[in-house]
Amino acid sequence: MKKRSALYNMTVCALMAALMCVLCPLSIPIGPIPISLSILVLIVTTMVLGTWRALVSYTVYLLLGAVGMPVFSGFQGGLAKLAGPTGGYLVGFFLIIAIGGVVMELTHGNPWLTMVGMAVGVAADYALGTGWFMLQTGSTLAHALDVCVYPFIPFDLGKIVLGVPFGLLIRKSLEKAGLR
């Protein structure tokens, strides 16, 4: 049973990492940071897999991007993208998974509290990414917020509102089918 469990975990983590590789590069450029599906995919992944497996899946995705696979927004990849001005947001995605996932697990999937947890995770991602952007570009906080945060708040709130119930629906369906 333990081998099946390990194989299952590796398979679902790989499948979700593959889904990230397909969906996360899709983006609409609006400045230094494009609007992408990344946060939506991370939320659904966290809801379906749980915190630890979602963190593993995202780590695989991030490593694939770091070695040059074009899986980041705009079909970019490489260490330069990861270490560049917007790389802090990619690193901060770990915070969305960790904070939102822990809240989801502690509240047994309560959708409202999970949405709050995901919003706190996104705010933590904004904080890390904005600080990183400021260090890399030498910009002021006001400029960094204008370019990197304010335009994305409505989109990211929408992703949370859509992603949490959708992820819970998939999670419950997998549980009913005995696949989770």
Number of C-alpha atoms within 10 A of each C-alpha: 6 7 8 9 10 10 12 14 17 14 12 18 24 18 13 25 24 17 15 25 24 14 17 23 20 18 17 13 12 10 10 11 20 18 19 21 19 21 24 25 20 29 28 26 30 31 28 26 22 20 23 15 20 26 24 19 26 27 16 19 23 23 15 18 21 20 13 16 16 18 23 28 23 17 15 16 21 19 13 13 18 22 15 14 21 22 20 22 24 21 19 22 24 22 22 27 29 21 20 29 28 20 22 26 14 12 14 11 20 15 16 14 16 26 24 17 23 33 21 17 23 26 18 19 21 24 17 19 24 27 20 22 25 18 12 15 12 11 14 14 13 10 12 19 19 12 17 21 18 12 16 18 15 11 16 23 17 12 22 24 18 15 24 26 20 17 23 19 15 16 22 16 14 13 12 10 9 8 10 14
